[in-house]
Amino acid sequence: MEEIADRLGVSRSTVSRLLQHARDIGLVEVRVASSPDEIAPLERRLSERWGIKVVVAAVPPGSGDEATLEHVAEMAARVIADAVTPESVIGVAWGSTMEAVSRHLPARATPGSTVVQLNGAGNFHTSGVPYASELLRRFGEAFGARIEQFPVPTFFDAAATRDAFWRERTTRRILALHARLDLAVFGIGSPFANTPGHVYQGGYLERSDYSQLRAERVVGDVATVFYRADGSFTGIPLNDRASGPSFAVLRRARRRVCVVSGAGKSPALGGALAAGLITDLIVDRDLALATLRSGR
């Protein structure tokens, strides 16, 4: 910045403000170049194994879980911004990972686009509206998109209650948007990971729910719909009460961008890959290696 200031004959603070403005509007990107000798083979092997696009984020050695997530989220934000087009319907699942991604989204106007919430955020402690609204607001502002919230519980008390809600016209309008997604963006939750996600820390599940998840050999969730290591998701009681889209609906989206970090999520990522939920994957190096070593 000092060299730029000297050449232009302006103050260093002026250069700093201009650079920040350029980053905010998506004109300038600052990134850490990774070693092709290390990253490219990982991306190629994962891509060939699963037939998907893979980006492995360069994370400095020794980074903790939070720093790793930030690096992956920043890389994912650029991938997502490149994938959004005018008139598109973008489905966003809330969670810790998507919250991080939302803070790094570059501005990119996409006239006529719509951002829709994929799963409800309410539980018996909170409506979840402020949390989900802020995340959606960032996506909407980044792309100049219309926002459609989904103000329903994350999990209903009974499957019959959810079925009744799903018959309401106001709910059917959101479900219709889910059915015609052009792009879905989501993280992966894991009920038994070392660093649980927001749904596992925010009072959304009770002790009996965890017992059910163990009994059904659940390894992860996408948009609060749970699945096993082989990618199957039927017969899991919680899914009958969940507000997230079924995998049949989710797979209709032409592009499905999954953002996930931390080697401990390897079993959950393997299950999501087996379910065919992912077309674009953004991960860190350690998770990429763990997934390849697992044989999944």
Secondary structure, 3 states (H helix, E strand, C coil): CHHHHHHHCCCHHHHHHHHHHHHHCCCCCCCCCCCHHHHHHHHHHHHHHHCCEEEEECCCCCCCHHHHHHHHHHHHHHHHHHHCCCCCEEEECCCHHHHHHHCCCCCCCCCCCEEEECCCCECCCCCCHHHHHHHHHHHHHHHCCEEECCCCECECCCHHHHHHHHCCHHHHHHHHHHHCCCEEEECCECCCCCCCCHHHHCCCCCHHHHHHHHHCCEEEEECCEEEECCCCCCCCHHHHCECCCCHHHHCCCCEEEEECCCHHHHHHHHHHHHCCCCCEEEEEHHHHHHHHHCCC
